Structures are given as C-alpha cells and as structure tokens.
Amino acid sequence: MRPEEARPRLARLGFRADDVETLANHFLDAEARGSLGHGLSRIEWLESWEELDPRPRPRLLESKEACERWDGNGALGYLTLEAVVRAQLENPPERARLVVCARTFPTGALGYWVRRLADAGFVALLTATSPRRLPSPDGGEPLVGTNPLAIAIPSGDGSPVVADVSMGAVTHGDVLSGRARPEQLVPFGGGQAHKSFALAVGLQLFVDALVPEEGYGAVLLVARPGADPVPAFRELAAGTRLPGDRRQESLK
C-alpha cells in the first residue's frame, strides 16, 4: 500500500475525519520507523474485520488527580489511547497519574503513545494485553499475549529515549504482514526465553488485576520527571543509537 492511500481507505471504512487522522498518523509513523508490522499493513487487517464498527467512542469513567479509568466502549484501542494521551496533555498530573483502560485493543506500537507524552516533558510507561499468543518455553498452548512494554524518558535536548519491547521473538504484526511465520511467535531470548515469558506473565496479571472487565486492557503511568538524565547518558553512549532514535528511512 502506498502512503497516500492510507487516509482514503480508512475513510471508506467509515471512520470520522479525526479518527482517520489518528489512525493514519499512527500507521505512517510506524512505517517511517521501520516497524512495518504496525504500519500500513494494519489497514488491510482492519479491512478484513467482518464486524468492524467505526462509530463507538471511548469513555472516561473516573478522573482523579492520581488515577483515571477509561473504557474503550467498542472503539478501536488506537482511538482509546489517542483520547487518553490527549487527556493527559490537556490536564496533566501535578506529580503522577495511573490510567487504567478497559476494553482497549488493538493498541498498536506503544512507543508512539509514550513518545508523545515524553515530547511534552513527561515520563511515561505503558503496557497492554492482547490475545494469548505466547506459549511457555517448555511448550504447550499459548498462555499470554505478547504484552509489550514501552517506556519514554523526556530530554532537555529534545530527543527522548523510548524503549518499546514486545515479549515475543516476533510480533503478531510481523505474522500478519507475512514477515514472520506463526510458529516463530514465541517468547524472545532463545535459551533465556524463560525471562521474557516471566515478564509476559507478570504484565498479563498486572493488567488483568487492574482491569477486571472482560477483554484486553492497557495501563499507563505518566509522571513529571525530577531530573534530566538523558543528555548525560547520550554523551556517555558516544553516538550509539539509543532506543527510539529514528532510523534514516523513507517511506516506500
């Protein structure tokens, strides 16, 4: 798919103009960063949904200084996280806030959401659950989702560090886009895969404990930083490409 096709095809699915922009911006950013499994191939994936409903809107159920609760309410997880991020930017916490999102799927490249918060000067951590796709390294049926974890740290030099890691050796998006085989969707780490599996289990149960509603969820922590460690770390890294640094790649 060519980049210029993204918005017209999303519009044909019935999404509102602002939702078309949200989705297109997410997919095009993933393409530009080389995360093709979260890029334009996801539009074809959405087109394959027989029961896709572009009309629902996420709902804010509870809003306090230190916590918020959201319900996807049938909207795509991308649109729920867009609403959540905008809400944090419009009404930021005095110190820190935990945001719990029920029925929030699919969530896309989590680094995209925390990067926007870091660009505004906030520390952010985000995780989300998904269908059970990862088996234990010992074998058996899939027990947990790929359960990505994204962490963003703002920087006084304007270039935040953004770490975004799925617990799978490949992502489900890689399988959907034909870049990986289904049997490759296992915990990463080879002989040390028990470590990523343990983290996937921990994240699964962490989100499930905070999101009792049926379906998949996401949990975001957003906080004001008390220090600015990134510039000194970049100097220490001496030119090493750090997590979240953009590759010099162009869209094709």
C-alpha positions in Angstrom: 0.0 0.0 0.0 1.3 3.5 -0.8 1.2 6.1 2.0 -1.2 8.3 0.1 -3.7 5.5 0.1 -3.9 5.3 3.9 -6.5 8.1 4.6 -8.9 7.3 1.7 -9.0 3.7 2.6 -9.6 4.4 6.3 -12.3 6.9 5.3 -14.0 4.2 3.2 -14.2 2.1 6.4 -16.5 4.7 7.9 -14.2 6.4 10.4 -14.7 10.0 11.2 -12.2 12.5 9.8 -10.4 13.0 13.1 -10.2 9.2 13.6 -8.8 8.8 10.1 -6.1 11.2 11.1 -5.3 9.4 14.3 -5.1 6.0 12.6 -3.2 7.3 9.6 -0.6 9.2 11.7 0.0 6.1 13.8 0.5 3.7 10.9 2.6 6.2 8.9 4.8 6.8 11.9 5.4 3.1 12.3 6.3 2.8 8.7 8.8 5.6 8.9 10.4 4.0 12.0 10.8 0.6 10.2 8.1 -1.0 12.4 6.2 -2.4 9.4 4.1 -4.9 11.3 2.4 -1.9 12.9 2.3 0.2 9.8 0.1 0.3 6.7 -0.4 -3.5 6.7 -2.7 -2.8 9.6 -5.2 -1.0 7.4 -5.6 -4.2 5.3 -6.0 -6.1 8.6 -8.9 -3.7 9.6 -10.4 -4.1 6.2 -10.6 -7.9 6.8 -12.7 -7.4 10.0 -16.3 -8.6 9.3 -17.7 -6.8 12.4 -15.6 -3.6 12.4 -17.7 -0.7 13.8 -16.1 2.7 13.3 -18.7 4.6 15.4 -18.1 3.9 19.1 -16.1 6.4 21.2 -14.1 5.7 24.3 -15.5 6.9 27.6 -13.8 8.5 30.6 -15.3 6.7 33.6 -13.4 8.2 36.5 -11.0 11.1 36.8 -9.0 12.0 39.9 -5.6 13.6 40.3 -3.7 10.4 40.8 -5.8 8.0 38.7 -8.2 7.7 35.8 -10.4 4.9 34.5 -11.3 4.6 30.8 -13.5 2.2 28.8 -12.9 1.6 25.2 -16.6 1.2 24.8 -16.2 -0.7 21.5 -13.8 1.8 19.9 -10.5 0.6 18.5 -7.8 0.6 21.1 -5.8 3.1 18.9 -8.6 5.6 19.4 -8.9 5.0 23.1 -5.2 5.6 23.6 -5.4 8.7 21.5 -8.1 10.0 23.8 -6.1 9.1 26.9 -2.9 10.8 25.7 -4.8 13.9 24.7 -6.5 14.0 28.1 -3.1 13.8 29.9 -1.7 16.6 27.8 -4.7 18.8 28.4 -5.0 18.0 32.1 -1.5 16.8 33.3 -1.0 15.4 36.7 0.6 17.5 39.4 3.1 14.7 40.1 2.0 11.3 38.7 -1.2 9.5 37.5 -2.1 5.9 36.8 -4.5 5.5 33.9 -6.4 2.1 33.6 -8.1 1.4 30.3 -10.6 -1.4 29.9 -11.6 -3.0 26.6 -8.7 -1.4 24.8 -7.5 -3.3 21.7 -5.7 -3.2 19.4 -3.2 -0.7 20.8 -0.6 -0.6 18.1 3.0 0.5 18.6 3.0 1.5 22.3 6.2 3.6 21.8 4.1 6.0 19.7 1.8 6.9 22.6 4.5 7.3 25.3 6.8 9.3 22.9 4.1 12.0 22.6 4.0 12.3 26.4 7.8 12.5 26.6 7.8 15.1 23.9 5.6 17.2 26.2 8.1 16.6 29.1 6.6 13.7 30.9 8.0 10.3 31.9 5.6 7.6 30.7 5.3 3.8 31.0 2.6 1.9 29.1 1.7 -1.8 28.8 -1.2 -3.7 27.2 -2.6 -7.2 26.9 -3.6 -9.0 23.7 -4.9 -12.4 22.7 -3.0 -15.3 24.1 -0.2 -15.9 21.6 2.9 -16.9 23.6 3.4 -20.4 24.9 5.7 -21.3 27.7 9.3 -22.0 26.5 8.6 -25.6 27.7 5.8 -25.9 25.2 2.0 -26.2 25.4 -0.8 -23.9 24.4 -0.4 -20.1 24.3 -0.9 -18.7 27.8 -0.2 -15.0 27.5 -0.2 -12.1 25.0 2.9 -10.6 23.5 2.2 -7.9 26.2 4.5 -5.1 25.0 6.1 -2.6 27.4 7.0 0.9 26.4 9.0 3.4 28.5 9.7 7.0 27.5 12.0 9.4 29.2 12.0 13.1 28.1 15.2 15.0 27.5 16.3 18.6 27.8 17.9 18.2 24.4 14.6 17.5 22.8 15.3 13.8 21.9 13.6 11.5 24.4 14.6 7.9 24.9 11.8 5.5 24.0 12.1 1.8 24.7 9.3 -0.3 23.2 9.6 -4.1 23.6 7.2 -6.9 22.8 7.7 -10.1 24.7 7.6 -12.1 21.5 10.6 -13.1 19.3 8.5 -11.6 16.6 5.3 -9.5 16.8 1.8 -10.6 15.7 2.0 -7.7 13.2 5.1 -9.4 11.6 3.0 -12.6 11.2 0.0 -10.6 9.8 2.2 -8.8 7.3 4.0 -12.1 6.2 7.3 -11.1 7.6 7.3 -14.0 10.1 5.8 -17.4 10.4 3.2 -18.2 13.1 5.5 -20.7 14.7 8.1 -18.0 15.3 5.7 -16.3 17.7 7.4 -17.5 20.9 9.0 -15.6 23.9 12.2 -13.9 22.8 15.6 -14.9 24.2 16.3 -18.4 22.8 17.8 -20.3 25.7 16.9 -17.5 28.1 13.3 -17.2 26.9 12.0 -18.1 30.4 12.9 -14.5 31.3 10.7 -12.9 28.7 8.0 -15.4 29.4 8.1 -14.4 33.1 7.8 -10.8 32.2 4.9 -11.5 29.9 3.2 -13.4 32.7 3.8 -10.5 35.1 2.5 -7.9 32.7 -0.5 -10.1 31.9 -1.5 -10.4 35.5 -0.7 -6.8 36.4 -3.1 -5.5 33.7 -5.7 -8.2 34.5 -5.6 -7.3 38.2 -6.3 -3.6 37.4 -8.8 -4.2 34.6 -11.4 -6.6 35.9 -13.7 -6.1 32.9 -13.8 -8.8 30.2 -11.5 -8.1 27.2 -8.0 -6.7 26.8 -6.7 -3.7 28.7 -3.9 -1.1 28.9 -2.3 0.6 31.9 -0.4 3.9 31.6 1.7 5.7 34.2 2.5 9.3 33.4 4.7 11.5 35.7 6.6 14.7 35.9 10.4 14.0 35.9 12.5 15.1 38.8 15.8 15.0 36.8 17.0 15.1 33.2 19.3 12.1 32.8 19.1 11.6 29.0 21.6 14.2 27.8 24.4 12.9 30.0 23.5 9.3 29.0 23.7 10.2 25.3 27.1 11.7 25.9 28.2 8.5 27.7 26.8 6.5 24.8 29.1 8.4 22.4 27.0 8.2 19.3 25.4 4.8 19.9 21.9 4.6 18.6 19.6 4.5 21.6 16.1 3.1 21.8 13.6 5.2 20.0 16.1 7.1 17.8 14.6 7.4 14.4 16.3 5.5 11.5 17.0 7.5 8.4 14.5 5.6 6.3 12.0 6.9 3.8 8.5 5.6 3.1 8.2 3.5 0.1 
